[in-house]
Amino acid sequence: MRKRLLAALGVAAAVTAGLALGPAAADAAPASHGHRAITIEAVERGTAINMVDVAPADSALGDQLIGTGDLLGRDGHKLGTSSFVGVSTDAKPRTAELLTFVYELPGGKIATAGTAKLSATGPVFDAQFAITGGTGRYENASGQVRVLQKTVEQARVTFKIRH
């Protein structure tokens, strides 16, 4: 079960970091406080994942997942890339992960951070991550990113960006 969760977490992170992005849509409608709101929906496909198993071998606490992926839009075209680092915050069983993602999108980057509870059944995880910063077009951005890691191979990523 630990190997399945580790693999699922790695894929989930990779998915979040780079799975094929589903529908991509931008909404430039004004948000509260005079800010602009942009919504982007995508599917992530992992391109590379590595797991680091720290001692002791029978504990998941501190184990790491590092990966990259591609973000694909609704039309299947590549929108950008993702990179992630996840650190297990539970010793046994591996059920929680602290995750940091950087998404490279047209015009800039979005950085996110948060935690996810892992599941041995159903979706690997469904979590909201805080947007902690951005560059270029996304400078001074705030908001959140929802990652629905349905399977080890695929995740839906929804960006709700305010700036």
Phi and psi in radians as a Rosetta constraint file:
Dihedral C 1 N 2 CA 2 C 2 CIRCULARHARMONIC -1.075 0.35
Dihedral N 2 CA 2 C 2 N 3 CIRCULARHARMONIC -0.746 0.35
Dihedral C 2 N 3 CA 3 C 3 CIRCULARHARMONIC -1.116 0.35
Dihedral N 3 CA 3 C 3 N 4 CIRCULARHARMONIC -0.706 0.35
Dihedral C 3 N 4 CA 4 C 4 CIRCULARHARMONIC -1.105 0.35
Dihedral N 4 CA 4 C 4 N 5 CIRCULARHARMONIC -0.781 0.35
Dihedral C 4 N 5 CA 5 C 5 CIRCULARHARMONIC -1.149 0.35
Dihedral N 5 CA 5 C 5 N 6 CIRCULARHARMONIC -0.699 0.35
Dihedral C 5 N 6 CA 6 C 6 CIRCULARHARMONIC -1.108 0.35
Dihedral N 6 CA 6 C 6 N 7 CIRCULARHARMONIC -0.777 0.35
Dihedral C 6 N 7 CA 7 C 7 CIRCULARHARMONIC -1.130 0.35
Dihedral N 7 CA 7 C 7 N 8 CIRCULARHARMONIC -0.756 0.35
Dihedral C 7 N 8 CA 8 C 8 CIRCULARHARMONIC -1.111 0.35
Dihedral N 8 CA 8 C 8 N 9 CIRCULARHARMONIC -0.722 0.35
Dihedral C 8 N 9 CA 9 C 9 CIRCULARHARMONIC -1.120 0.35
Dihedral N 9 CA 9 C 9 N 10 CIRCULARHARMONIC -0.751 0.35
Dihedral C 9 N 10 CA 10 C 10 CIRCULARHARMONIC -1.085 0.35
Dihedral N 10 CA 10 C 10 N 11 CIRCULARHARMONIC -0.763 0.35
Dihedral C 10 N 11 CA 11 C 11 CIRCULARHARMONIC -1.184 0.35
Dihedral N 11 CA 11 C 11 N 12 CIRCULARHARMONIC -0.713 0.35
Dihedral C 11 N 12 CA 12 C 12 CIRCULARHARMONIC -1.058 0.35
Dihedral N 12 CA 12 C 12 N 13 CIRCULARHARMONIC -0.781 0.35
Dihedral C 12 N 13 CA 13 C 13 CIRCULARHARMONIC -1.162 0.35
Dihedral N 13 CA 13 C 13 N 14 CIRCULARHARMONIC -0.700 0.35
Dihedral C 13 N 14 CA 14 C 14 CIRCULARHARMONIC -1.167 0.35
Dihedral N 14 CA 14 C 14 N 15 CIRCULARHARMONIC -0.663 0.35
Dihedral C 14 N 15 CA 15 C 15 CIRCULARHARMONIC -1.103 0.35
Dihedral N 15 CA 15 C 15 N 16 CIRCULARHARMONIC -0.817 0.35
Dihedral C 15 N 16 CA 16 C 16 CIRCULARHARMONIC -1.150 0.35
Dihedral N 16 CA 16 C 16 N 17 CIRCULARHARMONIC -0.597 0.35
Dihedral C 16 N 17 CA 17 C 17 CIRCULARHARMONIC -1.489 0.35
Dihedral N 17 CA 17 C 17 N 18 CIRCULARHARMONIC -0.326 0.35
Dihedral C 17 N 18 CA 18 C 18 CIRCULARHARMONIC -3.096 0.35
Dihedral N 18 CA 18 C 18 N 19 CIRCULARHARMONIC 0.807 0.35
Dihedral C 18 N 19 CA 19 C 19 CIRCULARHARMONIC -1.596 0.35
Dihedral N 19 CA 19 C 19 N 20 CIRCULARHARMONIC 2.929 0.35
Dihedral C 19 N 20 CA 20 C 20 CIRCULARHARMONIC -1.119 0.35
Dihedral N 20 CA 20 C 20 N 21 CIRCULARHARMONIC 2.123 0.35
Dihedral C 20 N 21 CA 21 C 21 CIRCULARHARMONIC -1.371 0.35
Dihedral N 21 CA 21 C 21 N 22 CIRCULARHARMONIC 2.357 0.35
Dihedral C 21 N 22 CA 22 C 22 CIRCULARHARMONIC -1.336 0.35
Dihedral N 22 CA 22 C 22 N 23 CIRCULARHARMONIC -2.428 0.35
Dihedral C 22 N 23 CA 23 C 23 CIRCULARHARMONIC -1.008 0.35
Dihedral N 23 CA 23 C 23 N 24 CIRCULARHARMONIC 2.428 0.35
Dihedral C 23 N 24 CA 24 C 24 CIRCULARHARMONIC -2.090 0.35
Dihedral N 24 CA 24 C 24 N 25 CIRCULARHARMONIC 2.172 0.35
Dihedral C 24 N 25 CA 25 C 25 CIRCULARHARMONIC -2.475 0.35
Dihedral N 25 CA 25 C 25 N 26 CIRCULARHARMONIC 2.489 0.35
Dihedral C 25 N 26 CA 26 C 26 CIRCULARHARMONIC -2.027 0.35
Dihedral N 26 CA 26 C 26 N 27 CIRCULARHARMONIC 2.360 0.35
Dihedral C 26 N 27 CA 27 C 27 CIRCULARHARMONIC -2.126 0.35
Dihedral N 27 CA 27 C 27 N 28 CIRCULARHARMONIC 1.969 0.35
Dihedral C 27 N 28 CA 28 C 28 CIRCULARHARMONIC -1.687 0.35
Dihedral N 28 CA 28 C 28 N 29 CIRCULARHARMONIC 0.364 0.35
Dihedral C 28 N 29 CA 29 C 29 CIRCULARHARMONIC -1.168 0.35
Dihedral N 29 CA 29 C 29 N 30 CIRCULARHARMONIC 2.517 0.35
Dihedral C 29 N 30 CA 30 C 30 CIRCULARHARMONIC -1.103 0.35
Dihedral N 30 CA 30 C 30 N 31 CIRCULARHARMONIC 2.468 0.35
Dihedral C 30 N 31 CA 31 C 31 CIRCULARHARMONIC -1.809 0.35
Dihedral N 31 CA 31 C 31 N 32 CIRCULARHARMONIC -3.073 0.35
Dihedral C 31 N 32 CA 32 C 32 CIRCULARHARMONIC -1.129 0.35
Dihedral N 32 CA 32 C 32 N 33 CIRCULARHARMONIC 2.734 0.35
Dihedral C 32 N 33 CA 33 C 33 CIRCULARHARMONIC 1.103 0.35
Dihedral N 33 CA 33 C 33 N 34 CIRCULARHARMONIC 0.461 0.35
Dihedral C 33 N 34 CA 34 C 34 CIRCULARHARMONIC 1.258 0.35
Dihedral N 34 CA 34 C 34 N 35 CIRCULARHARMONIC 0.204 0.35
Dihedral C 34 N 35 CA 35 C 35 CIRCULARHARMONIC -1.503 0.35
Dihedral N 35 CA 35 C 35 N 36 CIRCULARHARMONIC 2.704 0.35
Dihedral C 35 N 36 CA 36 C 36 CIRCULARHARMONIC -1.555 0.35
Dihedral N 36 CA 36 C 36 N 37 CIRCULARHARMONIC 2.532 0.35
Dihedral C 36 N 37 CA 37 C 37 CIRCULARHARMONIC -2.034 0.35
Dihedral N 37 CA 37 C 37 N 38 CIRCULARHARMONIC 2.362 0.35
Dihedral C 37 N 38 CA 38 C 38 CIRCULARHARMONIC -2.208 0.35
Dihedral N 38 CA 38 C 38 N 39 CIRCULARHARMONIC 2.294 0.35
Dihedral C 38 N 39 CA 39 C 39 CIRCULARHARMONIC -2.033 0.35
Dihedral N 39 CA 39 C 39 N 40 CIRCULARHARMONIC 2.246 0.35
Dihedral C 39 N 40 CA 40 C 40 CIRCULARHARMONIC -2.223 0.35
Dihedral N 40 CA 40 C 40 N 41 CIRCULARHARMONIC 2.225 0.35
Dihedral C 40 N 41 CA 41 C 41 CIRCULARHARMONIC -1.968 0.35
Dihedral N 41 CA 41 C 41 N 42 CIRCULARHARMONIC 2.388 0.35
Dihedral C 41 N 42 CA 42 C 42 CIRCULARHARMONIC -2.656 0.35
Dihedral N 42 CA 42 C 42 N 43 CIRCULARHARMONIC 2.982 0.35
Dihedral C 42 N 43 CA 43 C 43 CIRCULARHARMONIC -2.073 0.35
Dihedral N 43 CA 43 C 43 N 44 CIRCULARHARMONIC 2.435 0.35
Dihedral C 43 N 44 CA 44 C 44 CIRCULARHARMONIC -1.853 0.35
Dihedral N 44 CA 44 C 44 N 45 CIRCULARHARMONIC 2.427 0.35
Dihedral C 44 N 45 CA 45 C 45 CIRCULARHARMONIC -2.174 0.35
Dihedral N 45 CA 45 C 45 N 46 CIRCULARHARMONIC 2.130 0.35
Dihedral C 45 N 46 CA 46 C 46 CIRCULARHARMONIC -1.196 0.35
Dihedral N 46 CA 46 C 46 N 47 CIRCULARHARMONIC 2.403 0.35
Dihedral C 46 N 47 CA 47 C 47 CIRCULARHARMONIC -1.921 0.35
Dihedral N 47 CA 47 C 47 N 48 CIRCULARHARMONIC -0.482 0.35
Dihedral C 47 N 48 CA 48 C 48 CIRCULARHARMONIC -2.751 0.35
Dihedral N 48 CA 48 C 48 N 49 CIRCULARHARMONIC 2.365 0.35
Dihedral C 48 N 49 CA 49 C 49 CIRCULARHARMONIC -2.455 0.35
Dihedral N 49 CA 49 C 49 N 50 CIRCULARHARMONIC 2.442 0.35
Dihedral C 49 N 50 CA 50 C 50 CIRCULARHARMONIC -2.340 0.35
Dihedral N 50 CA 50 C 50 N 51 CIRCULARHARMONIC 2.434 0.35
Dihedral C 50 N 51 CA 51 C 51 CIRCULARHARMONIC -1.939 0.35
Dihedral N 51 CA 51 C 51 N 52 CIRCULARHARMONIC 2.381 0.35
Dihedral C 51 N 52 CA 52 C 52 CIRCULARHARMONIC -1.976 0.35
Dihedral N 52 CA 52 C 52 N 53 CIRCULARHARMONIC 2.013 0.35
Dihedral C 52 N 53 CA 53 C 53 CIRCULARHARMONIC -1.693 0.35
Dihedral N 53 CA 53 C 53 N 54 CIRCULARHARMONIC 1.889 0.35
Dihedral C 53 N 54 CA 54 C 54 CIRCULARHARMONIC -1.556 0.35
Dihedral N 54 CA 54 C 54 N 55 CIRCULARHARMONIC 2.736 0.35
Dihedral C 54 N 55 CA 55 C 55 CIRCULARHARMONIC -1.244 0.35
Dihedral N 55 CA 55 C 55 N 56 CIRCULARHARMONIC 2.635 0.35
Dihedral C 55 N 56 CA 56 C 56 CIRCULARHARMONIC -1.355 0.35
Dihedral N 56 CA 56 C 56 N 57 CIRCULARHARMONIC 2.695 0.35
Dihedral C 56 N 57 CA 57 C 57 CIRCULARHARMONIC -1.079 0.35
Dihedral N 57 CA 57 C 57 N 58 CIRCULARHARMONIC -0.486 0.35
Dihedral C 57 N 58 CA 58 C 58 CIRCULARHARMONIC -1.545 0.35
Dihedral N 58 CA 58 C 58 N 59 CIRCULARHARMONIC 0.085 0.35
Dihedral C 58 N 59 CA 59 C 59 CIRCULARHARMONIC -2.064 0.35
Dihedral N 59 CA 59 C 59 N 60 CIRCULARHARMONIC 2.463 0.35
Dihedral C 59 N 60 CA 60 C 60 CIRCULARHARMONIC -1.589 0.35
Dihedral N 60 CA 60 C 60 N 61 CIRCULARHARMONIC -0.254 0.35
Dihedral C 60 N 61 CA 61 C 61 CIRCULARHARMONIC -0.980 0.35
Dihedral N 61 CA 61 C 61 N 62 CIRCULARHARMONIC 2.109 0.35
Dihedral C 61 N 62 CA 62 C 62 CIRCULARHARMONIC 1.586 0.35
Dihedral N 62 CA 62 C 62 N 63 CIRCULARHARMONIC -0.185 0.35
Dihedral C 62 N 63 CA 63 C 63 CIRCULARHARMONIC -1.038 0.35
Dihedral N 63 CA 63 C 63 N 64 CIRCULARHARMONIC 2.571 0.35
Dihedral C 63 N 64 CA 64 C 64 CIRCULARHARMONIC -2.179 0.35
Dihedral N 64 CA 64 C 64 N 65 CIRCULARHARMONIC 2.603 0.35
Dihedral C 64 N 65 CA 65 C 65 CIRCULARHARMONIC -2.163 0.35
Dihedral N 65 CA 65 C 65 N 66 CIRCULARHARMONIC 2.308 0.35
Dihedral C 65 N 66 CA 66 C 66 CIRCULARHARMONIC -2.292 0.35
Dihedral N 66 CA 66 C 66 N 67 CIRCULARHARMONIC 2.329 0.35
Dihedral C 66 N 67 CA 67 C 67 CIRCULARHARMONIC -2.856 0.35
Dihedral N 67 CA 67 C 67 N 68 CIRCULARHARMONIC 3.048 0.35
Dihedral C 67 N 68 CA 68 C 68 CIRCULARHARMONIC -2.405 0.35
Dihedral N 68 CA 68 C 68 N 69 CIRCULARHARMONIC 2.884 0.35
Dihedral C 68 N 69 CA 69 C 69 CIRCULARHARMONIC -2.877 0.35
Dihedral N 69 CA 69 C 69 N 70 CIRCULARHARMONIC 3.117 0.35
Dihedral C 69 N 70 CA 70 C 70 CIRCULARHARMONIC -1.946 0.35
Dihedral N 70 CA 70 C 70 N 71 CIRCULARHARMONIC 2.473 0.35
Dihedral C 70 N 71 CA 71 C 71 CIRCULARHARMONIC -1.816 0.35
Dihedral N 71 CA 71 C 71 N 72 CIRCULARHARMONIC 2.213 0.35
Dihedral C 71 N 72 CA 72 C 72 CIRCULARHARMONIC -2.035 0.35
Dihedral N 72 CA 72 C 72 N 73 CIRCULARHARMONIC 2.453 0.35
Dihedral C 72 N 73 CA 73 C 73 CIRCULARHARMONIC -1.463 0.35
Dihedral N 73 CA 73 C 73 N 74 CIRCULARHARMONIC 3.114 0.35
Dihedral C 73 N 74 CA 74 C 74 CIRCULARHARMONIC -0.959 0.35
Dihedral N 74 CA 74 C 74 N 75 CIRCULARHARMONIC -0.618 0.35
Dihedral C 74 N 75 CA 75 C 75 CIRCULARHARMONIC -1.481 0.35
Dihedral N 75 CA 75 C 75 N 76 CIRCULARHARMONIC 0.042 0.35
Dihedral C 75 N 76 CA 76 C 76 CIRCULARHARMONIC 1.522 0.35
Dihedral N 76 CA 76 C 76 N 77 CIRCULARHARMONIC -0.094 0.35
Dihedral C 76 N 77 CA 77 C 77 CIRCULARHARMONIC -1.383 0.35
Dihedral N 77 CA 77 C 77 N 78 CIRCULARHARMONIC 2.592 0.35
Dihedral C 77 N 78 CA 78 C 78 CIRCULARHARMONIC -1.226 0.35
Dihedral N 78 CA 78 C 78 N 79 CIRCULARHARMONIC 2.168 0.35
Dihedral C 78 N 79 CA 79 C 79 CIRCULARHARMONIC -1.622 0.35
Dihedral N 79 CA 79 C 79 N 80 CIRCULARHARMONIC -0.546 0.35
Dihedral C 79 N 80 CA 80 C 80 CIRCULARHARMONIC 3.070 0.35
Dihedral N 80 CA 80 C 80 N 81 CIRCULARHARMONIC -2.772 0.35
Dihedral C 80 N 81 CA 81 C 81 CIRCULARHARMONIC -2.339 0.35
Dihedral N 81 CA 81 C 81 N 82 CIRCULARHARMONIC 2.925 0.35
Dihedral C 81 N 82 CA 82 C 82 CIRCULARHARMONIC -2.416 0.35
Dihedral N 82 CA 82 C 82 N 83 CIRCULARHARMONIC 2.629 0.35
Dihedral C 82 N 83 CA 83 C 83 CIRCULARHARMONIC -2.358 0.35
Dihedral N 83 CA 83 C 83 N 84 CIRCULARHARMONIC 2.537 0.35
Dihedral C 83 N 84 CA 84 C 84 CIRCULARHARMONIC -2.582 0.35
Dihedral N 84 CA 84 C 84 N 85 CIRCULARHARMONIC 2.753 0.35
Dihedral C 84 N 85 CA 85 C 85 CIRCULARHARMONIC -2.363 0.35
Dihedral N 85 CA 85 C 85 N 86 CIRCULARHARMONIC 2.266 0.35
Dihedral C 85 N 86 CA 86 C 86 CIRCULARHARMONIC -2.177 0.35
Dihedral N 86 CA 86 C 86 N 87 CIRCULARHARMONIC 2.436 0.35
Dihedral C 86 N 87 CA 87 C 87 CIRCULARHARMONIC -2.201 0.35
Dihedral N 87 CA 87 C 87 N 88 CIRCULARHARMONIC 2.210 0.35
Dihedral C 87 N 88 CA 88 C 88 CIRCULARHARMONIC -1.192 0.35
Dihedral N 88 CA 88 C 88 N 89 CIRCULARHARMONIC 2.287 0.35
Dihedral C 88 N 89 CA 89 C 89 CIRCULARHARMONIC -1.901 0.35
Dihedral N 89 CA 89 C 89 N 90 CIRCULARHARMONIC 0.137 0.35
Dihedral C 89 N 90 CA 90 C 90 CIRCULARHARMONIC -2.094 0.35
Dihedral N 90 CA 90 C 90 N 91 CIRCULARHARMONIC 2.518 0.35
Dihedral C 90 N 91 CA 91 C 91 CIRCULARHARMONIC -1.388 0.35
Dihedral N 91 CA 91 C 91 N 92 CIRCULARHARMONIC -0.950 0.35
Dihedral C 91 N 92 CA 92 C 92 CIRCULARHARMONIC -2.590 0.35
Dihedral N 92 CA 92 C 92 N 93 CIRCULARHARMONIC 2.453 0.35
Dihedral C 92 N 93 CA 93 C 93 CIRCULARHARMONIC -1.240 0.35
Dihedral N 93 CA 93 C 93 N 94 CIRCULARHARMONIC 2.988 0.35
Dihedral C 93 N 94 CA 94 C 94 CIRCULARHARMONIC -1.287 0.35
Dihedral N 94 CA 94 C 94 N 95 CIRCULARHARMONIC 1.771 0.35
Dihedral C 94 N 95 CA 95 C 95 CIRCULARHARMONIC -2.234 0.35
Dihedral N 95 CA 95 C 95 N 96 CIRCULARHARMONIC -0.081 0.35
Dihedral C 95 N 96 CA 96 C 96 CIRCULARHARMONIC -2.435 0.35
Dihedral N 96 CA 96 C 96 N 97 CIRCULARHARMONIC 2.538 0.35
Dihedral C 96 N 97 CA 97 C 97 CIRCULARHARMONIC -2.453 0.35
Dihedral N 97 CA 97 C 97 N 98 CIRCULARHARMONIC 2.385 0.35
Dihedral C 97 N 98 CA 98 C 98 CIRCULARHARMONIC -1.675 0.35
Dihedral N 98 CA 98 C 98 N 99 CIRCULARHARMONIC 2.093 0.35
Dihedral C 98 N 99 CA 99 C 99 CIRCULARHARMONIC -2.134 0.35
Dihedral N 99 CA 99 C 99 N 100 CIRCULARHARMONIC 2.444 0.35
Dihedral C 99 N 100 CA 100 C 100 CIRCULARHARMONIC -2.168 0.35
Dihedral N 100 CA 100 C 100 N 101 CIRCULARHARMONIC 2.268 0.35
Dihedral C 100 N 101 CA 101 C 101 CIRCULARHARMONIC -2.177 0.35
Dihedral N 101 CA 101 C 101 N 102 CIRCULARHARMONIC 2.532 0.35
Dihedral C 101 N 102 CA 102 C 102 CIRCULARHARMONIC -2.201 0.35
Dihedral N 102 CA 102 C 102 N 103 CIRCULARHARMONIC 2.120 0.35
Dihedral C 102 N 103 CA 103 C 103 CIRCULARHARMONIC -1.873 0.35
Dihedral N 103 CA 103 C 103 N 104 CIRCULARHARMONIC 2.170 0.35
Dihedral C 103 N 104 CA 104 C 104 CIRCULARHARMONIC -1.699 0.35
Dihedral N 104 CA 104 C 104 N 105 CIRCULARHARMONIC 2.011 0.35
Dihedral C 104 N 105 CA 105 C 105 CIRCULARHARMONIC -2.076 0.35
Dihedral N 105 CA 105 C 105 N 106 CIRCULARHARMONIC 2.928 0.35
Dihedral C 105 N 106 CA 106 C 106 CIRCULARHARMONIC -0.972 0.35
Dihedral N 106 CA 106 C 106 N 107 CIRCULARHARMONIC 2.169 0.35
Dihedral C 106 N 107 CA 107 C 107 CIRCULARHARMONIC 1.588 0.35
Dihedral N 107 CA 107 C 107 N 108 CIRCULARHARMONIC -0.050 0.35
Dihedral C 107 N 108 CA 108 C 108 CIRCULARHARMONIC 2.807 0.35
Dihedral N 108 CA 108 C 108 N 109 CIRCULARHARMONIC -2.941 0.35
Dihedral C 108 N 109 CA 109 C 109 CIRCULARHARMONIC -2.185 0.35
Dihedral N 109 CA 109 C 109 N 110 CIRCULARHARMONIC 2.657 0.35
Dihedral C 109 N 110 CA 110 C 110 CIRCULARHARMONIC -2.135 0.35
Dihedral N 110 CA 110 C 110 N 111 CIRCULARHARMONIC 2.256 0.35
Dihedral C 110 N 111 CA 111 C 111 CIRCULARHARMONIC -1.863 0.35
Dihedral N 111 CA 111 C 111 N 112 CIRCULARHARMONIC 2.414 0.35
Dihedral C 111 N 112 CA 112 C 112 CIRCULARHARMONIC -2.349 0.35
Dihedral N 112 CA 112 C 112 N 113 CIRCULARHARMONIC 2.806 0.35
Dihedral C 112 N 113 CA 113 C 113 CIRCULARHARMONIC -2.672 0.35
Dihedral N 113 CA 113 C 113 N 114 CIRCULARHARMONIC 2.672 0.35
Dihedral C 113 N 114 CA 114 C 114 CIRCULARHARMONIC 2.913 0.35
Dihedral N 114 CA 114 C 114 N 115 CIRCULARHARMONIC -3.009 0.35
Dihedral C 114 N 115 CA 115 C 115 CIRCULARHARMONIC -2.082 0.35
Dihedral N 115 CA 115 C 115 N 116 CIRCULARHARMONIC 2.744 0.35
Dihedral C 115 N 116 CA 116 C 116 CIRCULARHARMONIC -2.397 0.35
Dihedral N 116 CA 116 C 116 N 117 CIRCULARHARMONIC 2.415 0.35
Dihedral C 116 N 117 CA 117 C 117 CIRCULARHARMONIC -1.616 0.35
Dihedral N 117 CA 117 C 117 N 118 CIRCULARHARMONIC 2.198 0.35
Dihedral C 117 N 118 CA 118 C 118 CIRCULARHARMONIC -1.569 0.35
Dihedral N 118 CA 118 C 118 N 119 CIRCULARHARMONIC 2.581 0.35
Dihedral C 118 N 119 CA 119 C 119 CIRCULARHARMONIC -2.130 0.35
Dihedral N 119 CA 119 C 119 N 120 CIRCULARHARMONIC 2.445 0.35
Dihedral C 119 N 120 CA 120 C 120 CIRCULARHARMONIC -1.446 0.35
Dihedral N 120 CA 120 C 120 N 121 CIRCULARHARMONIC -0.258 0.35
Dihedral C 120 N 121 CA 121 C 121 CIRCULARHARMONIC -2.248 0.35
Dihedral N 121 CA 121 C 121 N 122 CIRCULARHARMONIC 2.698 0.35
Dihedral C 121 N 122 CA 122 C 122 CIRCULARHARMONIC 1.238 0.35
Dihedral N 122 CA 122 C 122 N 123 CIRCULARHARMONIC -2.703 0.35
Dihedral C 122 N 123 CA 123 C 123 CIRCULARHARMONIC -1.038 0.35
Dihedral N 123 CA 123 C 123 N 124 CIRCULARHARMONIC 2.590 0.35
Dihedral C 123 N 124 CA 124 C 124 CIRCULARHARMONIC -1.054 0.35
Dihedral N 124 CA 124 C 124 N 125 CIRCULARHARMONIC -0.816 0.35
Dihedral C 124 N 125 CA 125 C 125 CIRCULARHARMONIC -2.850 0.35
Dihedral N 125 CA 125 C 125 N 126 CIRCULARHARMONIC 2.793 0.35
Dihedral C 125 N 126 CA 126 C 126 CIRCULARHARMONIC -2.406 0.35
Dihedral N 126 CA 126 C 126 N 127 CIRCULARHARMONIC 1.821 0.35
Dihedral C 126 N 127 CA 127 C 127 CIRCULARHARMONIC -2.433 0.35
Dihedral N 127 CA 127 C 127 N 128 CIRCULARHARMONIC 2.695 0.35
Dihedral C 127 N 128 CA 128 C 128 CIRCULARHARMONIC -1.786 0.35
Dihedral N 128 CA 128 C 128 N 129 CIRCULARHARMONIC 2.351 0.35
Dihedral C 128 N 129 CA 129 C 129 CIRCULARHARMONIC -2.091 0.35
Dihedral N 129 CA 129 C 129 N 130 CIRCULARHARMONIC 2.392 0.35
Dihedral C 129 N 130 CA 130 C 130 CIRCULARHARMONIC -1.301 0.35
Dihedral N 130 CA 130 C 130 N 131 CIRCULARHARMONIC 2.389 0.35
Dihedral C 130 N 131 CA 131 C 131 CIRCULARHARMONIC -1.339 0.35
Dihedral N 131 CA 131 C 131 N 132 CIRCULARHARMONIC 2.078 0.35
Dihedral C 131 N 132 CA 132 C 132 CIRCULARHARMONIC -1.770 0.35
Dihedral N 132 CA 132 C 132 N 133 CIRCULARHARMONIC -0.138 0.35
Dihedral C 132 N 133 CA 133 C 133 CIRCULARHARMONIC 2.969 0.35
Dihedral N 133 CA 133 C 133 N 134 CIRCULARHARMONIC 3.073 0.35
Dihedral C 133 N 134 CA 134 C 134 CIRCULARHARMONIC -2.840 0.35
Dihedral N 134 CA 134 C 134 N 135 CIRCULARHARMONIC 2.921 0.35
Dihedral C 134 N 135 CA 135 C 135 CIRCULARHARMONIC -2.250 0.35
Dihedral N 135 CA 135 C 135 N 136 CIRCULARHARMONIC 2.883 0.35
Dihedral C 135 N 136 CA 136 C 136 CIRCULARHARMONIC 1.011 0.35
Dihedral N 136 CA 136 C 136 N 137 CIRCULARHARMONIC -2.222 0.35
Dihedral C 136 N 137 CA 137 C 137 CIRCULARHARMONIC -0.986 0.35
Dihedral N 137 CA 137 C 137 N 138 CIRCULARHARMONIC -0.429 0.35
Dihedral C 137 N 138 CA 138 C 138 CIRCULARHARMONIC -1.803 0.35
Dihedral N 138 CA 138 C 138 N 139 CIRCULARHARMONIC 0.254 0.35
Dihedral C 138 N 139 CA 139 C 139 CIRCULARHARMONIC -1.023 0.35
Dihedral N 139 CA 139 C 139 N 140 CIRCULARHARMONIC 2.394 0.35
Dihedral C 139 N 140 CA 140 C 140 CIRCULARHARMONIC 1.148 0.35
Dihedral N 140 CA 140 C 140 N 141 CIRCULARHARMONIC 0.345 0.35
Dihedral C 140 N 141 CA 141 C 141 CIRCULARHARMONIC -1.269 0.35
Dihedral N 141 CA 141 C 141 N 142 CIRCULARHARMONIC 2.646 0.35
Dihedral C 141 N 142 CA 142 C 142 CIRCULARHARMONIC -2.435 0.35
Dihedral N 142 CA 142 C 142 N 143 CIRCULARHARMONIC 3.131 0.35
Dihedral C 142 N 143 CA 143 C 143 CIRCULARHARMONIC 2.187 0.35
Dihedral N 143 CA 143 C 143 N 144 CIRCULARHARMONIC -2.648 0.35
Dihedral C 143 N 144 CA 144 C 144 CIRCULARHARMONIC -2.620 0.35
Dihedral N 144 CA 144 C 144 N 145 CIRCULARHARMONIC 2.811 0.35
Dihedral C 144 N 145 CA 145 C 145 CIRCULARHARMONIC -2.204 0.35
Dihedral N 145 CA 145 C 145 N 146 CIRCULARHARMONIC 2.185 0.35
Dihedral C 145 N 146 CA 146 C 146 CIRCULARHARMONIC -1.692 0.35
Dihedral N 146 CA 146 C 146 N 147 CIRCULARHARMONIC 2.277 0.35
Dihedral C 146 N 147 CA 147 C 147 CIRCULARHARMONIC -2.076 0.35
Dihedral N 147 CA 147 C 147 N 148 CIRCULARHARMONIC 2.030 0.35
Dihedral C 147 N 148 CA 148 C 148 CIRCULARHARMONIC -1.870 0.35
Dihedral N 148 CA 148 C 148 N 149 CIRCULARHARMONIC 1.726 0.35
Dihedral C 148 N 149 CA 149 C 149 CIRCULARHARMONIC -1.511 0.35
Dihedral N 149 CA 149 C 149 N 150 CIRCULARHARMONIC 1.569 0.35
Dihedral C 149 N 150 CA 150 C 150 CIRCULARHARMONIC -1.204 0.35
Dihedral N 150 CA 150 C 150 N 151 CIRCULARHARMONIC -0.776 0.35
Dihedral C 150 N 151 CA 151 C 151 CIRCULARHARMONIC -2.413 0.35
Dihedral N 151 CA 151 C 151 N 152 CIRCULARHARMONIC 3.063 0.35
Dihedral C 151 N 152 CA 152 C 152 CIRCULARHARMONIC -1.116 0.35
Dihedral N 152 CA 152 C 152 N 153 CIRCULARHARMONIC -0.484 0.35
Dihedral C 152 N 153 CA 153 C 153 CIRCULARHARMONIC -1.600 0.35
Dihedral N 153 CA 153 C 153 N 154 CIRCULARHARMONIC -0.315 0.35
Dihedral C 153 N 154 CA 154 C 154 CIRCULARHARMONIC -2.552 0.35
Dihedral N 154 CA 154 C 154 N 155 CIRCULARHARMONIC 2.461 0.35
Dihedral C 154 N 155 CA 155 C 155 CIRCULARHARMONIC -2.396 0.35
Dihedral N 155 CA 155 C 155 N 156 CIRCULARHARMONIC 2.600 0.35
Dihedral C 155 N 156 CA 156 C 156 CIRCULARHARMONIC -1.762 0.35
Dihedral N 156 CA 156 C 156 N 157 CIRCULARHARMONIC 2.329 0.35
Dihedral C 156 N 157 CA 157 C 157 CIRCULARHARMONIC -2.143 0.35
Dihedral N 157 CA 157 C 157 N 158 CIRCULARHARMONIC 2.201 0.35
Dihedral C 157 N 158 CA 158 C 158 CIRCULARHARMONIC -2.146 0.35
Dihedral N 158 CA 158 C 158 N 159 CIRCULARHARMONIC 2.038 0.35
Dihedral C 158 N 159 CA 159 C 159 CIRCULARHARMONIC -1.632 0.35
Dihedral N 159 CA 159 C 159 N 160 CIRCULARHARMONIC 2.259 0.35
Dihedral C 159 N 160 CA 160 C 160 CIRCULARHARMONIC -2.088 0.35
Dihedral N 160 CA 160 C 160 N 161 CIRCULARHARMONIC 1.674 0.35
Dihedral C 160 N 161 CA 161 C 161 CIRCULARHARMONIC -1.860 0.35
Dihedral N 161 CA 161 C 161 N 162 CIRCULARHARMONIC 2.298 0.35
Dihedral C 161 N 162 CA 162 C 162 CIRCULARHARMONIC -2.038 0.35
Dihedral N 162 CA 162 C 162 N 163 CIRCULARHARMONIC 2.373 0.35
